[in-house]
């Protein structure tokens, strides 16, 4: 797909989950005493030093999260949502935009985030895991494109192809795996409100280092859309908050 960077409006907005919608990396939260070890592996993949598939299964095999662990992670994700995530999602959907979460995280916890912020289940893309009847870890869906390098590109390409005549896709993410989808996005927003990764910012169309999703509003909406939101009593406060933040 030939890339044509473009300003708003966009028909589909895609968000990463870990260190973007939420302030934690889920795999590290699951790791307990091995968090530092897992963090080092994750960072190598997020900086683009190694392909995701070289560490994905390794990390899960090291942790072997139970069904109870995975359920608890969903609650942790929701507890660590950044300010104005739900408000921004509601504003974007009020403008008839499709809002998606595309994550290399675990599917059930990412679905918990989606429920909390009003994203449709069909618009959640993540990696499923398997447990036995006692809740013990059995493995993950190794066939998922999101468990390997280039997976987000494949998913976002499909989303972009489905947009048809509607305005194109914008993506907000923090890591090298997000940046892989650049070719399919009209705008790639590097998000550094949790982790600022310089290579991602260097390649992105625009960047945001503010840990408040209100700051993303002018990067994802046109002037006309912002004016419409400002006139809407439900969303006017978000516009006001956005204007008060640095950009």
BAGURO-18279 format. One record per residue: residue number from 1; residue in one letter; chain; x, y, z of N, C-alpha, C in turn. Coordinates in nm, 3 decimals, decimal comma. Atoms other than C-alpha are relative to their C-alpha. Example, Ala and Ser with C-alpha at 12.3 -4.5 7.8 and 13.67 -1.06 7.14 Angstrom:
# BAGURO-18279
[1 'A' 'A' [0,089 -0,119 0,000] [1,230 -0,450 0,780] [0,090 0,120 0,000]] [2 'S' 'A' [-0,082 -0,119 -0,006] [1,367 -0,106 0,714] [-0,077 0,109 0,073]] 
# end
This chain:
# BAGURO-18279
[1 'X' 'A' [0,084 -0,120 0,000] [0,000 0,000 0,000] [0,088 0,125 0,000]] [2 'X' 'A' [-0,075 -0,125 0,006] [0,138 0,340 -0,100] [-0,046 0,092 0,113]] [3 'X' 'A' [0,033 -0,084 -0,114] [0,155 0,573 0,199] [-0,020 0,143 -0,042]] [4 'X' 'A' [0,029 -0,140 0,028] [-0,005 0,916 0,174] [-0,036 0,068 0,130]] [5 'X' 'A' [0,030 -0,068 -0,126] [0,029 1,103 0,505] [-0,098 0,114 -0,022]] [6 'X' 'A' [0,104 -0,101 0,018] [-0,266 1,332 0,556] [-0,050 0,049 0,136]] [7 'X' 'A' [0,059 -0,052 -0,123] [-0,418 1,557 0,821] [-0,140 -0,055 0,019]] [8 'X' 'A' [0,138 0,045 -0,021] [-0,758 1,483 0,979] [-0,093 0,062 -0,103]] [9 'X' 'A' [0,064 0,102 -0,084] [-1,034 1,381 0,939] [0,042 -0,142 -0,037]] [10 'X' 'A' [-0,026 0,141 0,019] [-0,989 1,006 0,980] [-0,128 -0,078 0,031]] [11 'X' 'A' [0,119 0,081 -0,021] [-1,254 0,737 0,962] [0,018 -0,105 0,107]] [12 'X' 'A' [-0,032 0,103 -0,099] [-1,080 0,482 1,186] [0,119 0,046 0,082]] [13 'X' 'A' [-0,109 -0,033 -0,091] [-0,864 0,548 1,491] [0,041 -0,128 0,071]] [14 'X' 'A' [-0,054 0,122 -0,061] [-0,640 0,265 1,615] [0,091 0,040 0,116]] [15 'X' 'A' [-0,085 -0,023 -0,116] [-0,486 0,263 1,963] [0,072 -0,129 0,038]] [16 'X' 'A' [-0,070 0,105 -0,073] [-0,217 0,043 2,110] [-0,055 -0,001 0,143]] [17 'X' 'A' [0,050 0,008 -0,138] [-0,293 -0,070 2,467] [0,110 0,028 0,102]] [18 'X' 'A' [-0,103 -0,011 -0,103] [0,019 -0,120 2,680] [0,085 0,125 -0,019]] [19 'X' 'A' [-0,077 -0,124 0,002] [0,202 0,205 2,765] [-0,060 0,104 -0,095]] [20 'X' 'A' [0,071 -0,098 0,082] [-0,055 0,390 2,554] [-0,135 0,027 0,067]] [21 'X' 'A' [0,126 -0,017 -0,072] [-0,413 0,347 2,675] [0,022 -0,012 0,150]] [22 'X' 'A' [-0,029 0,028 -0,141] [-0,273 0,216 3,005] [0,146 0,035 0,030]] [23 'X' 'A' [-0,135 -0,041 -0,038] [0,036 0,315 3,199] [0,092 -0,116 0,032]] [24 'X' 'A' [-0,082 0,117 -0,030] [0,165 -0,042 3,239] [0,024 -0,082 -0,126]] [25 'X' 'A' [-0,022 0,106 0,099] [0,312 -0,315 3,022] [-0,055 -0,127 0,063]] [26 'X' 'A' [0,069 0,111 -0,062] [0,083 -0,609 3,090] [0,089 -0,120 0,027]] [27 'X' 'A' [-0,085 0,117 -0,017] [0,345 -0,879 3,041] [0,093 0,017 0,118]] [28 'X' 'A' [-0,086 -0,027 -0,115] [0,567 -0,711 3,300] [-0,080 -0,005 0,129]] [29 'X' 'A' [0,086 0,005 -0,118] [0,277 -0,674 3,542] [-0,025 -0,145 0,041]] [30 'X' 'A' [0,020 0,142 -0,028] [0,223 -1,051 3,514] [0,127 -0,067 0,054]] [31 'X' 'A' [-0,128 0,068 -0,023] [0,592 -1,124 3,568] [0,042 -0,007 0,146]] [32 'X' 'A' [-0,037 0,003 -0,141] [0,616 -1,049 3,941] [0,148 0,024 0,021]] [33 'X' 'A' [-0,141 -0,016 -0,031] [0,973 -1,105 4,058] [0,089 -0,002 -0,123]] [34 'X' 'A' [-0,079 0,005 0,124] [1,088 -1,156 3,700] [-0,026 0,121 -0,089]] [35 'X' 'A' [0,040 -0,116 0,079] [0,959 -0,815 3,588] [0,119 0,066 -0,070]] [36 'X' 'A' [-0,116 -0,067 0,061] [1,306 -0,668 3,527] [0,052 -0,080 -0,119]] [37 'X' 'A' [-0,046 0,088 0,108] [1,405 -0,966 3,314] [-0,094 0,009 -0,120]] [38 'X' 'A' [0,100 -0,010 0,107] [1,082 -0,949 3,115] [0,007 0,138 -0,064]] [39 'X' 'A' [-0,009 -0,137 0,052] [1,117 -0,570 3,080] [0,114 0,012 -0,101]] [40 'X' 'A' [-0,114 -0,008 0,091] [1,458 -0,610 2,918] [-0,032 -0,063 -0,134]] [41 'X' 'A' [0,039 0,066 0,125] [1,317 -0,851 2,661] [-0,101 0,085 -0,077]] [42 'X' 'A' [0,102 -0,082 0,063] [1,015 -0,629 2,593] [0,061 0,123 -0,065]] [43 'X' 'A' [-0,062 -0,122 0,053] [1,228 -0,319 2,547] [0,077 -0,027 -0,128]] [44 'X' 'A' [-0,073 0,032 0,122] [1,445 -0,491 2,289] [-0,095 -0,010 -0,119]] [45 'X' 'A' [0,099 0,010 0,108] [1,135 -0,570 2,084] [-0,062 0,136 -0,031]] [46 'X' 'A' [0,064 -0,130 0,022] [0,977 -0,225 2,135] [0,093 0,102 -0,064]] [47 'X' 'A' [-0,097 -0,088 0,067] [1,297 -0,053 2,024] [0,034 -0,050 -0,140]] [48 'X' 'A' [-0,027 0,055 0,132] [1,307 -0,275 1,716] [0,134 -0,070 -0,012]] [49 'X' 'A' [-0,130 0,066 0,003] [1,633 -0,446 1,814] [-0,012 -0,148 -0,037]] [50 'X' 'A' [0,025 0,141 0,034] [1,484 -0,797 1,783] [-0,146 -0,012 -0,044]] [51 'X' 'A' [0,140 0,018 0,039] [1,165 -0,925 1,616] [-0,084 -0,047 0,118]] [52 'X' 'A' [0,089 0,033 -0,111] [0,867 -0,964 1,847] [-0,009 -0,150 0,025]] [53 'X' 'A' [0,019 0,144 -0,017] [0,833 -1,337 1,780] [0,117 -0,067 0,073]] [54 'X' 'A' [-0,115 0,060 -0,069] [1,181 -1,398 1,923] [-0,013 0,008 0,151]] [55 'X' 'A' [0,017 -0,012 -0,146] [1,062 -1,292 2,269] [-0,142 -0,032 0,046]] [56 'X' 'A' [0,140 0,009 -0,041] [0,684 -1,338 2,265] [-0,028 -0,128 0,079]] [57 'X' 'A' [0,025 0,126 -0,068] [0,653 -1,706 2,349] [0,094 -0,022 0,117]] [58 'X' 'A' [-0,097 0,015 -0,107] [0,968 -1,695 2,561] [-0,050 0,066 0,129]] [59 'X' 'A' [0,048 -0,071 -0,118] [0,816 -1,436 2,794] [-0,116 -0,075 0,066]] [60 'X' 'A' [0,114 0,071 -0,057] [0,492 -1,629 2,837] [0,041 -0,132 0,064]] [61 'X' 'A' [-0,048 0,124 -0,059] [0,676 -1,954 2,901] [0,073 0,025 0,131]] [62 'X' 'A' [-0,068 -0,036 -0,125] [0,881 -1,780 3,168] [-0,101 0,030 0,112]] [63 'X' 'A' [0,098 -0,045 -0,099] [0,568 -1,648 3,342] [-0,109 -0,103 0,024]] [64 'X' 'A' [0,109 0,097 -0,003] [0,300 -1,908 3,262] [-0,119 0,054 0,080]] [65 'X' 'A' [0,108 -0,063 -0,077] [0,013 -1,682 3,373] [-0,125 -0,087 0,006]] [66 'X' 'A' [0,123 0,077 -0,018] [-0,289 -1,860 3,517] [-0,120 0,081 -0,047]] [67 'X' 'A' [0,124 -0,071 0,036] [-0,647 -1,774 3,424] [-0,030 0,110 0,100]] [68 'X' 'A' [0,022 -0,102 -0,103] [-0,672 -1,587 3,755] [0,093 0,118 -0,021]] [69 'X' 'A' [-0,097 -0,107 0,028] [-0,357 -1,389 3,671] [-0,047 0,088 -0,115]] [70 'X' 'A' [0,044 -0,073 0,120] [-0,496 -1,292 3,332] [-0,122 0,086 0,032]] [71 'X' 'A' [0,117 -0,078 -0,040] [-0,827 -1,182 3,482] [0,040 0,120 0,085]] [72 'X' 'A' [-0,048 -0,111 -0,084] [-0,644 -0,971 3,741] [0,068 0,107 -0,083]] [73 'X' 'A' [-0,065 -0,099 0,087] [-0,441 -0,805 3,465] [-0,103 0,091 -0,065]] [74 'X' 'A' [0,105 -0,085 0,056] [-0,763 -0,685 3,305] [-0,040 0,110 0,097]] [75 'X' 'A' [0,035 -0,102 -0,100] [-0,850 -0,507 3,630] [0,111 0,102 0,016]] [76 'X' 'A' [-0,114 -0,093 -0,011] [-0,500 -0,358 3,648] [0,004 0,095 -0,120]] [77 'X' 'A' [0,006 -0,086 0,118] [-0,529 -0,230 3,293] [-0,102 0,112 0,022]] [78 'X' 'A' [0,107 -0,099 -0,018] [-0,856 -0,056 3,375] [0,039 0,102 0,108]] [79 'X' 'A' [-0,041 -0,089 -0,109] [-0,712 0,088 3,698] [0,109 0,097 -0,042]] [80 'X' 'A' [-0,112 -0,086 0,042] [-0,417 0,236 3,508] [-0,026 0,069 -0,134]] [81 'X' 'A' [0,033 -0,078 0,120] [-0,602 0,392 3,214] [0,046 0,143 0,018]] [82 'X' 'A' [-0,042 -0,139 -0,007] [-0,461 0,733 3,134] [-0,121 0,093 0,006]] [83 'X' 'A' [0,111 -0,095 -0,005] [-0,675 1,042 3,194] [-0,062 0,023 -0,137]] [84 'X' 'A' [0,080 -0,037 0,119] [-0,948 1,107 2,937] [0,003 -0,102 -0,112]] [85 'X' 'A' [0,007 0,103 0,103] [-0,912 0,777 2,751] [-0,146 -0,027 -0,038]] [86 'X' 'A' [0,142 0,029 0,029] [-1,284 0,698 2,783] [-0,067 0,121 -0,064]] [87 'X' 'A' [0,061 -0,121 0,054] [-1,376 1,060 2,711] [0,039 0,022 -0,146]] [88 'X' 'A' [-0,042 -0,014 0,139] [-1,168 1,070 2,393] [-0,068 -0,104 -0,088]] [89 'X' 'A' [0,067 0,104 0,077] [-1,311 0,739 2,277] [-0,145 0,039 -0,029]] [90 'X' 'A' [0,140 -0,040 0,018] [-1,665 0,868 2,332] [-0,012 0,114 -0,100]] [91 'X' 'A' [0,003 -0,113 0,092] [-1,589 1,190 2,146] [0,022 -0,047 -0,144]] [92 'X' 'A' [-0,028 0,051 0,135] [-1,441 1,005 1,848] [-0,118 -0,079 -0,055]] [93 'X' 'A' [0,116 0,079 0,046] [-1,736 0,767 1,830] [-0,120 0,090 -0,028]] [94 'X' 'A' [0,110 -0,092 0,028] [-1,978 1,061 1,847] [0,015 0,065 -0,137]] [95 'X' 'A' [-0,027 -0,052 0,135] [-1,813 1,179 1,524] [-0,010 -0,109 -0,106]] [96 'X' 'A' [0,023 0,114 0,090] [-1,903 0,841 1,367] [0,130 -0,065 -0,045]] [97 'X' 'A' [-0,126 0,067 0,030] [-1,543 0,716 1,375] [0,000 -0,140 0,060]] [98 'X' 'A' [-0,023 0,133 -0,056] [-1,452 0,354 1,424] [0,124 0,007 0,089]] [99 'X' 'A' [-0,112 0,000 -0,093] [-1,225 0,315 1,729] [0,040 -0,145 0,027]] [100 'X' 'A' [-0,049 0,137 -0,016] [-1,009 0,001 1,749] [0,119 -0,003 0,096]] [101 'X' 'A' [-0,121 0,028 -0,078] [-0,752 -0,144 1,988] [0,072 -0,115 -0,069]] [102 'X' 'A' [-0,082 0,103 0,063] [-0,473 -0,338 1,819] [0,123 -0,018 0,088]] [103 'X' 'A' [-0,100 0,021 -0,104] [-0,240 -0,491 2,076] [0,063 -0,137 -0,011]] [104 'X' 'A' [-0,066 0,129 -0,012] [0,017 -0,764 2,113] [-0,017 -0,056 0,141]] [105 'X' 'A' [0,032 0,049 -0,132] [-0,114 -0,803 2,466] [-0,100 -0,115 -0,004]] [106 'X' 'A' [0,091 0,114 -0,010] [-0,344 -1,078 2,590] [-0,144 0,044 -0,018]] [107 'X' 'A' [0,132 -0,040 0,047] [-0,696 -1,075 2,453] [-0,097 0,032 0,113]] [108 'X' 'A' [0,100 -0,022 -0,105] [-0,905 -1,106 2,770] [0,024 0,132 0,076]] [109 'X' 'A' [-0,022 -0,129 -0,066] [-0,737 -0,814 2,956] [-0,024 0,120 -0,092]] [110 'X' 'A' [0,024 -0,111 0,093] [-0,748 -0,596 2,644] [-0,150 0,019 -0,021]] [111 'X' 'A' [0,146 -0,013 0,009] [-1,119 -0,673 2,612] [-0,058 0,071 0,123]] [112 'X' 'A' [0,045 -0,071 -0,120] [-1,160 -0,550 2,971] [0,018 0,150 -0,017]] [113 'X' 'A' [-0,021 -0,142 0,031] [-1,011 -0,218 2,862] [-0,108 0,050 -0,095]] [114 'X' 'A' [0,100 -0,040 0,099] [-1,246 -0,207 2,564] [-0,136 0,023 0,066]] [115 'X' 'A' [0,128 -0,018 -0,069] [-1,549 -0,257 2,788] [-0,001 0,128 0,083]] [116 'X' 'A' [-0,007 -0,117 -0,088] [-1,431 0,017 3,022] [-0,006 0,132 -0,076]] [117 'X' 'A' [-0,007 -0,127 0,074] [-1,384 0,277 2,748] [-0,099 0,007 -0,116]] [118 'X' 'A' [0,105 -0,008 0,101] [-1,668 0,188 2,513] [0,042 -0,038 -0,141]] [119 'X' 'A' [-0,040 0,051 0,132] [-1,488 0,010 2,227] [-0,074 -0,131 -0,025]] [120 'X' 'A' [0,077 0,118 0,034] [-1,692 -0,255 2,047] [0,089 -0,126 0,001]] [121 'X' 'A' [-0,079 0,124 -0,001] [-1,576 -0,619 2,096] [0,058 -0,036 -0,137]] [122 'X' 'A' [-0,050 0,034 0,135] [-1,542 -0,662 1,718] [0,120 0,084 -0,040]] [123 'X' 'A' [-0,110 -0,091 0,033] [-1,287 -0,379 1,719] [0,121 -0,019 0,091]] [124 'X' 'A' [-0,112 0,033 -0,088] [-1,047 -0,545 1,965] [0,081 -0,112 -0,064]] [125 'X' 'A' [-0,090 0,098 0,062] [-0,747 -0,732 1,824] [0,119 -0,021 0,094]] [126 'X' 'A' [-0,108 0,033 -0,093] [-0,503 -0,909 2,061] [0,024 -0,150 -0,008]] [127 'X' 'A' [-0,045 0,140 0,007] [-0,352 -1,251 2,134] [-0,068 -0,082 0,109]] [128 'X' 'A' [0,069 0,084 -0,096] [-0,559 -1,523 2,299] [0,098 -0,098 0,066]] [129 'X' 'A' [-0,077 0,103 -0,070] [-0,417 -1,763 2,558] [-0,093 -0,113 0,041]] [130 'X' 'A' [0,077 0,117 -0,036] [-0,530 -2,110 2,662] [0,035 -0,046 0,142]] [131 'X' 'A' [-0,019 0,055 -0,135] [-0,579 -2,257 3,010] [-0,076 -0,132 0,010]] [132 'X' 'A' [0,073 0,124 -0,022] [-0,685 -2,600 3,132] [-0,115 0,024 0,097]] [133 'X' 'A' [0,120 -0,015 -0,083] [-0,990 -2,667 3,348] [0,031 0,053 0,139]] [134 'X' 'A' [-0,039 -0,053 -0,131] [-0,796 -2,575 3,662] [0,054 0,142 -0,008]] [135 'X' 'A' [-0,050 -0,135 0,019] [-0,681 -2,244 3,513] [0,148 0,009 -0,026]] [136 'X' 'A' [-0,144 -0,001 0,026] [-0,321 -2,347 3,447] [0,027 0,037 -0,146]] [137 'X' 'A' [-0,038 -0,047 0,134] [-0,147 -2,192 3,145] [0,037 -0,117 -0,091]] [138 'X' 'A' [-0,030 0,103 0,100] [-0,137 -2,412 2,835] [0,077 0,054 -0,119]] [139 'X' 'A' [-0,067 -0,057 0,116] [-0,012 -2,175 2,568] [-0,075 0,119 -0,055]] [140 'X' 'A' [0,062 -0,116 0,063] [-0,101 -1,890 2,336] [-0,026 -0,029 -0,146]] [141 'X' 'A' [0,035 0,017 0,141] [-0,239 -1,850 1,987] [0,120 0,040 -0,086]] [142 'X' 'A' [-0,120 -0,029 0,078] [0,087 -1,876 1,796] [-0,031 0,039 -0,144]] [143 'X' 'A' [0,039 -0,038 0,136] [-0,106 -1,824 1,470] [-0,039 0,147 -0,010]] [144 'X' 'A' [0,040 -0,141 0,003] [-0,201 -1,468 1,570] [0,110 0,085 -0,063]] [145 'X' 'A' [-0,102 -0,088 0,057] [-0,024 -1,209 1,356] [0,059 0,095 0,104]] [146 'X' 'A' [-0,045 -0,096 -0,101] [0,004 -0,994 1,669] [0,105 -0,058 0,094]] [147 'X' 'A' [-0,106 0,061 -0,079] [0,250 -1,238 1,824] [0,133 -0,001 -0,077]] [148 'X' 'A' [-0,122 -0,002 0,081] [0,510 -1,167 1,555] [0,024 0,138 -0,059]] [149 'X' 'A' [-0,033 -0,125 0,068] [0,688 -0,881 1,382] [-0,086 0,015 -0,124]] [150 'X' 'A' [0,084 -0,027 0,117] [0,476 -0,717 1,114] [-0,146 -0,029 0,021]] [151 'X' 'A' [0,138 0,037 -0,024] [0,155 -0,834 1,277] [-0,095 0,119 0,005]] [152 'X' 'A' [0,087 -0,118 -0,005] [0,017 -0,489 1,348] [-0,020 0,058 -0,140]] [153 'X' 'A' [0,015 -0,043 0,138] [0,085 -0,395 0,988] [-0,109 -0,081 -0,069]] [154 'X' 'A' [0,100 0,086 0,064] [-0,124 -0,693 0,875] [-0,140 0,035 0,046]] [155 'X' 'A' [0,133 -0,030 -0,053] [-0,415 -0,607 1,106] [-0,046 0,138 -0,046]] [156 'X' 'A' [0,039 -0,136 0,039] [-0,413 -0,234 1,030] [-0,024 0,009 -0,150]] [157 'X' 'A' [0,025 0,004 0,145] [-0,386 -0,305 0,657] [-0,143 -0,048 -0,028]] [158 'X' 'A' [0,136 0,051 0,017] [-0,708 -0,505 0,684] [-0,102 0,105 0,040]] [159 'X' 'A' [0,091 -0,106 -0,043] [-0,877 -0,224 0,877] [-0,005 0,112 -0,103]] [160 'X' 'A' [-0,004 -0,108 0,099] [-0,762 0,033 0,622] [-0,072 -0,039 -0,128]] [161 'X' 'A' [0,067 0,046 0,121] [-0,888 -0,178 0,333] [-0,151 0,001 0,017]] [162 'X' 'A' [0,143 0,001 -0,024] [-1,229 -0,194 0,498] [-0,062 0,136 0,011]] [163 'X' 'A' [0,053 -0,135 -0,014] [-1,261 0,180 0,527] [-0,071 0,045 -0,127]] [164 'X' 'A' [0,064 -0,035 0,126] [-1,351 0,213 0,160] [0,012 0,148 -0,031]] [165 'X' 'A' [0,000 -0,141 0,039] [-1,452 0,564 0,062] [0,008 0,094 0,119]] [166 'X' 'A' [-0,006 -0,084 -0,118] [-1,440 0,688 0,422] [0,142 0,055 0,018]] [167 'X' 'A' [-0,136 -0,050 -0,028] [-1,146 0,901 0,548] [0,084 -0,111 0,062]] [168 'X' 'A' [-0,089 0,113 -0,029] [-0,840 0,686 0,630] [0,027 -0,021 0,149]] [169 'X' 'A' [-0,030 0,047 -0,135] [-0,677 0,537 0,940] [0,110 0,084 0,064]] [170 'X' 'A' [-0,106 -0,056 -0,083] [-0,478 0,707 1,216] [0,031 -0,099 0,110]] [171 'X' 'A' [-0,042 0,094 -0,103] [-0,277 0,504 1,467] [0,079 0,073 0,106]] [172 'X' 'A' [-0,071 -0,057 -0,114] [-0,153 0,600 1,814] [0,069 -0,115 0,074]] [173 'X' 'A' [-0,072 0,106 -0,069] [0,121 0,386 1,969] [0,138 0,045 0,043]] [174 'X' 'A' [-0,127 -0,041 -0,061] [0,450 0,388 2,153] [0,121 -0,080 -0,046]] [175 'X' 'A' [-0,112 0,089 0,026] [0,662 0,104 2,015] [0,030 -0,027 -0,145]] [176 'X' 'A' [-0,042 0,035 0,136] [0,843 -0,030 1,713] [-0,102 -0,089 -0,068]] [177 'X' 'A' [0,101 0,085 0,062] [0,569 -0,287 1,658] [-0,118 0,083 -0,051]] [178 'X' 'A' [0,102 -0,092 0,051] [0,321 0,000 1,621] [0,050 0,069 -0,126]] [179 'X' 'A' [-0,058 -0,073 0,112] [0,555 0,183 1,387] [0,002 -0,083 -0,127]] [180 'X' 'A' [0,002 0,087 0,118] [0,556 -0,118 1,154] [-0,125 0,024 -0,085]] [181 'X' 'A' [0,124 -0,024 0,073] [0,201 -0,020 1,057] [-0,004 0,137 -0,067]] [182 'X' 'A' [-0,007 -0,135 0,057] [0,313 0,325 0,938] [-0,050 0,006 -0,144]] [183 'X' 'A' [0,033 -0,002 0,143] [0,265 0,233 0,572] [-0,150 0,002 -0,026]] [184 'X' 'A' [0,145 0,007 0,019] [-0,109 0,181 0,623] [-0,075 0,115 0,065]] [185 'X' 'A' [0,065 -0,107 -0,077] [-0,176 0,497 0,822] [0,012 0,134 -0,072]] [186 'X' 'A' [-0,007 -0,137 0,048] [-0,264 0,844 0,705] [0,075 0,087 0,100]] [187 'X' 'A' [-0,078 -0,068 -0,104] [-0,117 0,962 1,036] [0,040 -0,101 0,105]] [188 'X' 'A' [-0,051 0,079 -0,112] [0,103 0,781 1,285] [0,039 0,096 0,110]] [189 'X' 'A' [-0,028 -0,085 -0,116] [0,108 0,946 1,627] [0,085 -0,080 0,099]] [190 'X' 'A' [-0,084 0,062 -0,102] [0,401 0,846 1,848] [-0,045 0,050 0,136]] [191 'X' 'A' [0,046 -0,040 -0,133] [0,278 0,842 2,206] [0,109 -0,026 0,102]] [192 'X' 'A' [-0,106 0,010 -0,100] [0,533 0,911 2,477] [-0,044 0,040 0,139]] [193 'X' 'A' [0,049 -0,038 -0,132] [0,310 0,989 2,772] [0,040 -0,097 0,109]] [194 'X' 'A' [-0,047 0,100 -0,096] [0,429 0,668 2,939] [0,147 -0,032 -0,025]] [195 'X' 'A' [-0,138 0,031 0,040] [0,746 0,567 2,750] [0,032 0,076 -0,127]] [196 'X' 'A' [-0,043 -0,073 0,119] [0,920 0,804 2,510] [0,112 -0,079 -0,066]] [197 'X' 'A' [-0,100 0,077 0,075] [1,103 0,594 2,253] [0,043 0,083 -0,120]] [198 'X' 'A' [-0,049 -0,097 0,098] [1,318 0,823 2,042] [-0,009 -0,050 -0,145]] [199 'X' 'A' [0,011 0,044 0,139] [1,332 0,603 1,727] [-0,143 0,005 -0,054]] [200 'X' 'A' [0,140 -0,004 0,043] [0,952 0,586 1,717] [-0,041 0,144 -0,028]] [201 'X' 'A' [0,031 -0,141 0,022] [0,920 0,963 1,754] [0,068 0,053 -0,125]] [202 'X' 'A' [-0,074 -0,050 0,117] [1,183 1,019 1,485] [-0,070 -0,038 -0,130]] [203 'X' 'A' [0,064 0,048 0,123] [0,983 0,818 1,230] [-0,146 0,040 -0,012]] [204 'X' 'A' [0,144 -0,029 -0,002] [0,632 0,931 1,330] [-0,033 0,128 -0,074]] [205 'X' 'A' [0,047 -0,124 0,061] [0,424 1,196 1,158] [-0,010 0,112 0,103]] [206 'X' 'A' [0,010 -0,094 -0,112] [0,352 1,369 1,489] [0,023 -0,079 0,128]] [207 'X' 'A' [-0,021 0,066 -0,128] [0,423 1,296 1,854] [-0,074 0,072 0,112]] [208 'X' 'A' [0,067 -0,055 -0,117] [0,258 1,349 2,190] [0,066 -0,059 0,124]] [209 'X' 'A' [-0,064 0,044 -0,123] [0,445 1,332 2,522] [-0,085 0,027 0,123]] [210 'X' 'A' [0,087 -0,036 -0,112] [0,150 1,439 2,737] [-0,078 -0,123 0,045]] [211 'X' 'A' [0,067 0,118 -0,053] [0,011 1,167 2,964] [-0,147 0,028 0,030]] [212 'X' 'A' [0,143 -0,032 -0,010] [-0,348 1,280 2,906] [-0,056 -0,009 -0,141]] [213 'X' 'A' [0,050 0,024 0,134] [-0,555 1,162 2,611] [-0,074 0,120 -0,058]] [214 'X' 'A' [0,057 -0,123 0,055] [-0,718 1,503 2,578] [0,098 0,065 -0,097]] [215 'X' 'A' [-0,101 -0,060 0,086] [-0,390 1,611 2,420] [0,000 -0,058 -0,141]] [216 'X' 'A' [0,005 0,062 0,133] [-0,452 1,372 2,130] [-0,114 0,054 -0,085]] [217 'X' 'A' [0,119 -0,043 0,073] [-0,782 1,535 2,034] [0,033 0,083 -0,123]] [218 'X' 'A' [-0,029 -0,079 0,120] [-0,636 1,802 1,800] [0,088 -0,071 -0,102]] [219 'X' 'A' [-0,080 0,078 0,094] [-0,405 1,543 1,643] [-0,083 -0,099 -0,078]] [220 'X' 'A' [0,085 0,102 0,061] [-0,694 1,313 1,554] [-0,127 0,056 -0,063]] [221 'X' 'A' [0,124 -0,061 0,049] [-0,973 1,559 1,467] [0,032 0,126 -0,081]] [222 'X' 'A' [-0,013 -0,122 0,079] [-1,010 1,833 1,208] [-0,055 0,119 0,078]] [223 'X' 'A' [0,052 -0,121 -0,065] [-1,090 2,193 1,301] [-0,152 -0,001 0,003]] [224 'X' 'A' [0,147 0,008 0,003] [-1,450 2,137 1,195] [-0,052 -0,099 0,104]] [225 'X' 'A' [0,042 0,098 -0,100] [-1,476 1,827 1,413] [0,017 0,054 0,141]] [226 'X' 'A' [-0,020 -0,060 -0,132] [-1,328 2,013 1,710] [-0,109 0,101 0,031]] [227 'X' 'A' [0,107 -0,098 -0,021] [-1,583 2,289 1,662] [-0,132 -0,069 0,033]] [228 'X' 'A' [0,123 0,076 -0,030] [-1,866 2,033 1,656] [0,001 -0,054 0,141]] [229 'X' 'A' [-0,010 0,053 -0,136] [-1,740 1,874 1,977] [-0,014 0,112 0,103]] [230 'X' 'A' [0,007 -0,113 -0,094] [-1,705 2,215 2,143] [-0,142 0,048 0,020]] [231 'X' 'A' [0,140 -0,040 -0,011] [-2,072 2,283 2,074] [-0,086 -0,106 0,068]] [232 'X' 'A' [0,075 0,111 -0,060] [-2,177 1,949 2,222] [0,022 0,000 0,151]] [233 'X' 'A' [-0,017 -0,006 -0,146] [-2,243 1,971 2,599] [0,069 -0,125 0,058]] [234 'X' 'A' [-0,060 0,123 -0,051] [-2,128 1,610 2,641] [0,152 0,001 -0,016]] [235 'X' 'A' [-0,142 0,009 0,034] [-1,785 1,665 2,485] [0,074 0,133 0,011]] [236 'X' 'A' [-0,064 -0,133 -0,005] [-1,715 2,038 2,533] [0,113 0,004 0,102]] [237 'X' 'A' [-0,104 -0,004 -0,104] [-1,514 1,978 2,852] [0,130 -0,064 -0,050]] [238 'X' 'A' [-0,120 0,062 0,055] [-1,274 1,750 2,664] [0,073 0,097 -0,092]] [239 'X' 'A' [-0,062 -0,100 0,088] [-1,212 2,020 2,403] [0,070 0,107 0,084]] [240 'X' 'A' [-0,060 -0,099 -0,090] [-1,147 2,271 2,682] [0,128 -0,054 0,062]] [241 'X' 'A' [-0,119 0,061 -0,059] [-0,904 2,031 2,847] [0,112 -0,011 -0,103]] [242 'X' 'A' [-0,099 0,013 0,105] [-0,727 1,971 2,516] [0,069 0,133 -0,027]] [243 'X' 'A' [-0,056 -0,132 0,029] [-0,679 2,344 2,458] [0,091 0,049 0,110]] [244 'X' 'A' [-0,080 -0,045 -0,114] [-0,526 2,385 2,804] [0,133 -0,076 0,012]] [245 'X' 'A' [-0,120 0,084 -0,010] [-0,259 2,117 2,748] [0,106 0,042 -0,101]] [246 'X' 'A' [-0,106 -0,027 0,099] [0,081 2,161 2,578] [-0,009 -0,098 -0,115]] [247 'X' 'A' [0,002 0,084 0,119] [0,113 2,023 2,225] [0,135 0,006 -0,072]] 
# end
